[in-house]
Amino acid sequence: MITTELVFIRHGEAQCNIDGLVGGPRTCTGLTNRGYAQVEQVSLRLAAEHRAKPFDALYAGPRIRLRQTAEIISQALRLPMRTDDRLDGPVHGAADGQPWTEVKTSADGGPHAHPNEPWAAGSDTWNGYLERAGRFLRELIAQHQGERVLFAAHGETVIAAHTLLLGIPLGSPAGFTVSHGSITRWQHHLNRLGQGRWMLDRHNDTEHLAALAQEAAS
């Protein structure tokens, strides 16, 4: 039996992604036209699912690309959006607005390369971010036991969920691809003996974006 379910939607393509910039709160200007199209496609898929088995809550972080993503989903599902600053993703500090190539060169790699060191002045450490995000997700899971919860999320939030629910040690060199507009789903299963465990039902599902990919290739 499935009890609690967490569904993460990575935001659609944003302008900062196209420009190769660190998209912190000062820099994020929102989704591109392609990003809007990606979210519209995922919304159609979620709406069909919502009619069969309604979601109970929709969360988003405060950055523009997350709020725009959640607003489209909210309208499609007629489900109110809840914005929470704790879903804002890593703090980038002085790297906000800088080209990722320059930031990674200066820090001798991306945030994951030296997980206990900040990648710019005033930034998080990667492990520090995972710990903070994991604590908040644990609180939300307790708050929404037995419910289906949607997130308009950063890719880093999906990674934080995997780290928490798979019990991955902090600082692990392994990683996950999280594409724009993708669906990742975690389900808490309870067996006939009353034993529960989290199971990853799907990761980085982009089946609903196939038509957009074909258009881009043609």
Buried (B, 14 or more C-beta within 10 A) or exposed (E): EEEBBBBBBBBBBBBBBEBEBBBBBEBBEBBBEBBBBBBBBBBEBBBEBBEEEEBEBBBBBBBBBBBBBBBBBBEBBEBEBEBEEBBBBBBBBBBBBBEBEEBBEEBEBEBBEBBEBBBBEEBBBBBBBBBBBBEBBEEBBEEBEEBBBBBBBBBBBBBBBBBBBEEBEBEEEEEBEBBBBBBBBBBBBEEEEEEEEBEEBEBBBBEBBEEBEEEEEE
